[in-house]
Amino acid sequence: MKIIDKNYDFYDYLQGVYPDKTVTFDRTRSFTLTKGEVRNGLNYITYGINKIGQISYILLQVCNRFWLFETKVLSYDYDYGYVKDYTINLVSTWVNYNADRKLFSFNYIKLNGDDLFAHWSAKTEDRKHKIAIDAINRGNYTKEYSLSVEYGYRNNERTIIYDIPLLKASGFAEFINPLDIYLAIEEYFSLERTAAERRESIGLTNDDKITNHGFDTKISFRGGQKKKRKKG
């Protein structure tokens, strides 16, 4: 896979290890996701006067591969009302081809309905994590705060101009196998190309299919015609 971007992320070196000119990743809409923005997300979604110890989920999806992270607030500024420090833990990573594929989706999430109650009631961390993963695979969650979009200003109006996060400075890269995310990106473009070719083929007549393969329908196929044998 060839990556087009003036910026660099932690998995980029693999394009030299596994060169493939048939897949190009135009990453010119990239931005560097910082720990400060991750902390801003915690300020937005956590609640109450004392946020210390509050746990939140962050879900990263690339193609059909998922990474579920858990953050925990370690310290909080009571005077100014913001999170000062937190930890990151990788809960699990898995592949789900029943989910709608995405190039990049990185969000703080919250479970919905019965799954939220079951998660709150669970007695062990393993049980909580299993409930969360099952709910995600069924799509029973809400996105609370996006880490995959950065806002910019154009003509004095706020416009979404960057939507591919670079993870090298975010604190998450150390939990992600570079090859896993690299292959997931490559698979996304491969599956998108296959789907596009399939859509283009729908509704083609036999003559269309023959022409697409480089044959002339008038002269290439004359089935049933036989030369007459001369008498004598």
C-alpha positions, 0 to 999 in steps of 0.5 A: 500500500502506498500512503500519500501524506506529508505527515507520518504515523507509527505504521507507515514504515510497513509500506516499505516492508510490504510494497504494493502499488495497486492500493493507494491511501490518500491520507492528506486529510490527516491530523495529529490526535493529541493526548490533550484532545483525548482529555477534552473528551473525558472532560465532555463525557464524565460527570459529577464533582468528583470524576476520579476513578470514572471509567469510559470506553473508546472504540477504534474501528478500521475497516472491520477490525475493532479495538476497544480501550478503557480509560480511567480518570486518575486526577481531577482539577476541582478549581478549574473543572477538568481532568488532569491525568488518566490511564489507557487500557486495551480491553480487546481487539477483534474482527466483525465482518457483519458490521458496516466497514469504515476507513477510520472511526474513533469515538468515546462510546456509551452502551444503550438500554439493557446492555448499559444496565447489565454492564453496570450490574456485572460483578467482574471486569471480564463480565463487563468487557464481554457485555460491552463487546457483545453490545458493540457487535450488535451496534447497541451503543451511542457515540458520545465524543469523536476523536476522528475529526478535527475542526478547522476554519475556512472563510471564518466558518468552522468546517470539518476538514480533517478526518483521519487521526494520526495516533503516534502522539495520542497514547494509543499507538503503543497498544496497537500492532502496526501490522494489524492496522496497516492490513486493516486499512489495506483491506478496506480499500480492497473490499471497497474496490471489489464492491464497486466492481460488483455494483458496476456489473449489476444489470449488464446484458450478455452483449455488455459482458461480451464487449467488456471482455474485449470481444465484438458481438457481431463477429466473435460469436457465431454459434450454430453456423456450419460450412456447407459441404460441396457435392461431388 
